Amino acid sequence: MAYEGLAQVYDELMADMPYDRWLAFTLEGWRRYGRPGRVADLGCGTGNLTVALAGEGVHVTGIDLSPDMLAIARDKWETLKGDSGGEAMFLEQDVRFWTLPEPVECAVSYCDTLNYLLEEDDVRQAFRQTFSQLKPGGLFLFDMHAPARLREYAHNQPYMLDDDRISYLWTCEWDEERLEIEHAITLFVRAGDGDLYRRIEECHRQRAYDREFVVRELKAAGFGEIHAAADFDWNKPADSSARRWFFAAVK
C-alpha cells in the first residue's frame, strides 16, 4: 500500500499514535543489545519515528514505498533536525528488498508495517533481506498486529469521523481463514477555507500471522536470539490476549 491519497492528511489522522512508546521500546532494545551507529527504519511513512531516532544521535535511513509519504518525511527532517549529531535520509524501496550501500547495526519496523505483507513468502523475504542487511550482532526490532487486534477492527466497524476539516467512513471485511482484513476508507478533506471537500478513496489490506510462524521464520532467516513481547511491554508475553506483538531478533 503506497498511501497516495492519504499522505497529505496522514499525520492529522494519526496524531494519537504512540510514537513515544515506539521510541521508548527501541531505546530499551538498544540498552539491552547495544547502541547502533546506523539504523534502517522500514516503512517509515512520514518520518515521525525516523526523525525521533535521528534525534538520539544516530544515522537513520527511512525506507518506504510511497514517494508522497517520503516527501513529507524529508520536509519534516529539514524542519525539525537539531544539533544532536544524528542524520536522516530517505529512500523509496520495498521492505522486502531494501538495500543500503553498507550494513547497519539495527533495523526497526513499527506501526504494523509488516502486516501489509499478505503472503507468507513476502514475510520470509522481508526477514531474509533484513538479515542480509544487518551487521553480525545486528538487531531487528518490529511489531505486528496480532490476530485478535484485526478481529477487533472487523467486529467494531463501521468507524466514522466528522469534523471541520476531515471526515471519513471506514468499513472492514474480515477473512478468518487467512486472518486478513480489508479496510475501505472514504475520506472527505476540506479544500482551503471554503465549503468544498476533496474525496479520497483508500483500500488497505493487512494480514495477521501466528506468533509461532513469525518466530519460526525469523530462525529460518538466520536470526539467533529472539525475544517476543507484547503491547510495548518487554516483559509481557506475546500470547493470545495481546493486541500488538513485538519482536527483537539478533543476527
C-alpha positions as CSV (number, residue, x, y, z in Angstrom):
1,M,0.0,0.0,0.0
2,A,1.6,3.3,-1.2
3,Y,-0.8,5.7,0.6
4,E,-1.0,8.0,-2.4
5,G,-4.2,9.8,-1.4
6,L,-3.8,9.6,2.3
7,A,-0.3,11.0,2.6
8,Q,-1.3,14.7,2.9
9,V,-3.6,14.1,5.9
10,Y,-1.8,11.1,7.4
11,D,-0.3,13.0,10.3
12,E,-3.6,14.6,11.2
13,L,-5.4,11.2,11.2
14,M,-2.5,9.5,13.2
15,A,-1.9,12.3,15.7
16,D,-2.7,10.0,18.6
17,M,-0.4,7.2,17.5
18,P,2.1,6.3,20.3
19,Y,5.4,7.2,18.6
20,D,6.8,8.0,22.0
21,R,6.2,4.4,23.0
22,W,7.8,3.0,19.9
23,L,10.8,5.2,20.6
24,A,11.0,4.0,24.2
25,F,10.8,0.4,23.1
26,T,13.6,1.0,20.7
27,L,15.8,2.7,23.2
28,E,15.3,-0.2,25.6
29,G,16.3,-2.6,22.9
30,W,19.5,-0.6,22.4
31,R,20.1,-0.7,26.1
32,R,19.8,-4.4,26.1
33,Y,21.6,-5.3,22.9
34,G,23.9,-2.3,22.2
35,R,23.6,1.1,20.8
36,P,23.9,1.3,17.0
37,G,25.5,3.9,14.9
38,R,23.4,3.3,11.8
39,V,19.7,2.3,11.7
40,A,17.2,1.5,9.0
41,D,13.5,2.4,9.6
42,L,11.4,0.1,7.4
43,G,8.0,1.5,6.4
44,C,8.9,4.9,7.8
45,G,5.8,6.7,6.5
46,T,6.0,10.5,7.1
47,G,9.1,10.0,9.2
48,N,7.9,10.6,12.7
49,L,10.0,7.9,14.2
50,T,12.9,8.4,11.8
51,V,13.3,12.0,13.0
52,A,12.9,10.9,16.6
53,L,15.6,8.2,16.3
54,A,17.9,10.7,14.5
55,G,17.4,13.0,17.4
56,E,19.1,10.3,19.6
57,G,22.3,11.0,17.7
58,V,22.3,8.1,15.2
59,H,22.3,7.9,11.4
60,V,18.8,6.7,10.2
61,T,17.7,5.8,6.8
62,G,13.9,5.9,6.4
63,I,12.6,3.4,3.8
64,D,9.1,3.5,2.4
65,L,7.2,2.5,-0.8
66,S,5.3,5.8,-1.0
67,P,7.0,8.8,-2.6
68,D,4.3,11.1,-1.2
69,M,5.0,10.0,2.3
70,L,8.7,10.3,1.8
71,A,8.4,13.8,0.5
72,I,6.7,14.8,3.7
73,A,9.3,12.9,5.8
74,R,12.1,14.8,4.1
75,D,10.4,18.2,4.7
76,K,9.8,17.2,8.3
77,W,13.5,16.3,8.9
78,E,14.7,19.6,7.3
79,T,12.3,21.5,9.7
80,L,12.9,19.5,12.9
81,K,16.5,18.4,12.7
82,G,18.5,19.8,15.6
83,D,22.1,19.6,16.8
84,S,22.0,16.1,18.2
85,G,24.6,14.9,15.7
86,G,22.2,12.5,14.2
87,E,21.3,12.3,10.5
88,A,18.3,11.2,8.5
89,M,18.0,10.2,4.8
90,F,15.0,8.7,3.0
91,L,14.8,6.1,0.2
92,E,11.9,4.7,-1.8
93,Q,12.2,1.0,-1.5
94,D,10.1,-2.1,-0.9
95,V,10.7,-3.5,2.6
96,R,11.0,-7.0,1.1
97,F,14.0,-6.0,-1.0
98,W,15.5,-3.0,0.8
99,T,19.2,-2.5,0.5
100,L,21.8,0.1,1.6
101,P,25.4,0.6,0.5
102,E,26.7,-0.9,3.8
103,P,25.1,-3.0,6.5
104,V,23.5,-1.4,9.6
105,E,23.6,-2.3,13.2
106,C,19.8,-2.1,13.7
107,A,16.6,-2.2,11.7
108,V,13.2,-1.2,13.0
109,S,9.7,-1.6,11.5
110,Y,6.8,-0.4,13.5
111,C,3.2,0.7,13.2
112,D,2.2,-2.8,11.8
113,T,4.1,-2.2,8.5
114,L,4.8,-6.0,8.2
115,N,1.1,-6.8,8.4
116,Y,0.8,-5.3,4.9
117,L,2.8,-8.3,3.6
118,L,-0.1,-10.5,2.6
119,E,1.6,-13.8,1.8
120,E,3.9,-15.9,3.9
121,D,6.6,-15.8,1.2
122,D,6.6,-12.0,1.5
123,V,7.2,-12.2,5.2
124,R,10.0,-14.7,4.6
125,Q,11.6,-12.5,2.0
126,A,11.5,-9.4,4.3
127,F,13.1,-11.3,7.1
128,R,15.8,-12.8,4.9
129,Q,16.5,-9.4,3.3
130,T,16.7,-7.7,6.7
131,F,19.1,-10.4,8.0
132,S,21.3,-9.8,5.0
133,Q,21.4,-6.0,5.6
134,L,22.4,-6.3,9.3
135,K,25.9,-6.5,10.6
136,P,26.8,-9.5,12.7
137,G,25.2,-9.0,16.1
138,G,22.8,-6.6,14.5
139,L,19.3,-6.1,16.0
140,F,15.9,-6.3,14.2
141,L,13.0,-4.7,16.2
142,F,9.5,-4.7,14.9
143,D,5.8,-5.0,15.8
144,M,2.8,-6.7,14.1
145,H,-0.9,-6.6,14.8
146,A,-1.9,-9.9,16.5
147,P,-4.9,-11.7,15.0
148,A,-7.0,-10.5,18.0
149,R,-6.5,-6.9,17.0
150,L,-7.6,-7.4,13.4
151,R,-10.7,-9.3,14.6
152,E,-11.5,-6.3,16.9
153,Y,-11.3,-3.9,13.9
154,A,-13.8,-6.1,12.0
155,H,-16.1,-6.6,15.0
156,N,-16.3,-2.9,15.9
157,Q,-16.9,-1.5,12.4
158,P,-18.0,0.8,10.9
159,Y,-15.9,3.8,12.0
160,M,-16.9,7.4,11.3
161,L,-15.3,10.8,11.8
162,D,-17.0,14.1,11.1
163,D,-15.1,17.3,11.9
164,D,-14.5,20.7,10.3
165,R,-11.6,19.6,8.1
166,I,-11.6,15.8,7.7
167,S,-14.5,13.3,7.7
168,Y,-14.4,9.6,6.9
169,L,-16.4,6.4,6.7
170,W,-14.3,3.3,7.3
171,T,-15.6,-0.3,6.9
172,C,-13.9,-3.7,7.1
173,E,-14.2,-7.1,5.6
174,W,-12.7,-10.0,7.6
175,D,-11.3,-13.3,6.3
176,E,-11.0,-15.6,9.3
177,E,-9.3,-18.4,7.3
178,R,-6.4,-16.1,6.2
179,L,-6.5,-13.8,9.2
180,E,-6.8,-11.0,6.7
181,I,-8.7,-7.7,6.8
182,E,-9.6,-5.2,4.1
183,H,-10.2,-1.6,5.2
184,A,-12.3,0.5,2.8
185,I,-11.9,4.2,3.7
186,T,-13.7,7.1,2.1
187,L,-12.3,10.5,3.2
188,F,-13.6,14.0,2.7
189,V,-10.9,16.7,3.1
190,R,-11.9,20.3,3.2
191,A,-10.2,22.3,0.4
192,G,-9.0,25.6,2.0
193,D,-11.5,27.6,4.0
194,G,-14.4,27.1,1.7
195,D,-17.2,24.5,1.6
196,L,-15.7,22.3,-1.0
197,Y,-14.3,18.9,0.0
198,R,-11.9,16.6,-1.8
199,R,-13.0,12.9,-1.8
200,I,-10.3,10.3,-1.3
201,E,-10.9,6.5,-1.7
202,E,-8.4,4.2,0.1
203,C,-8.3,0.4,0.3
204,H,-5.9,-1.2,2.7
205,R,-5.3,-4.9,3.3
206,Q,-3.5,-6.4,6.2
207,R,-2.9,-9.9,7.4
208,A,-2.0,-11.2,10.8
209,Y,0.2,-14.2,11.4
210,D,0.6,-16.7,14.2
211,R,3.4,-15.9,16.7
212,E,4.8,-19.3,16.1
213,F,5.1,-18.6,12.4
214,V,6.9,-15.3,12.9
215,V,9.4,-16.9,15.3
216,R,10.0,-19.9,13.1
217,E,10.6,-17.7,10.0
218,L,13.0,-15.5,11.9
219,K,15.0,-18.5,12.8
220,A,14.9,-19.8,9.3
221,A,16.2,-16.5,8.0
222,G,19.2,-16.9,10.3
223,F,18.4,-14.9,13.4
224,G,19.6,-16.4,16.6
225,E,18.4,-14.9,19.9
226,I,14.7,-14.0,19.5
227,H,12.6,-12.2,22.2
228,A,8.8,-12.0,21.7
229,A,6.8,-9.5,23.8
230,A,3.5,-7.6,23.6
231,D,1.8,-4.3,23.7
232,F,5.0,-2.2,24.1
233,D,6.0,-4.1,27.3
234,W,9.3,-6.1,27.1
235,N,8.0,-8.3,30.0
236,K,4.5,-9.1,28.7
237,P,4.3,-12.4,26.9
238,A,3.1,-12.4,23.3
239,D,0.2,-14.7,24.0
240,S,-3.4,-14.8,22.5
241,S,-4.5,-11.9,24.7
242,A,-2.1,-9.5,23.0
243,R,-3.2,-6.9,20.6
244,R,0.2,-5.9,19.2
245,W,3.2,-8.2,19.2
246,F,6.8,-7.0,19.4
247,F,9.9,-8.9,18.4
248,A,13.6,-8.4,19.0
249,A,15.8,-10.7,16.8
250,V,19.6,-10.7,16.8
251,K,21.8,-11.7,13.9
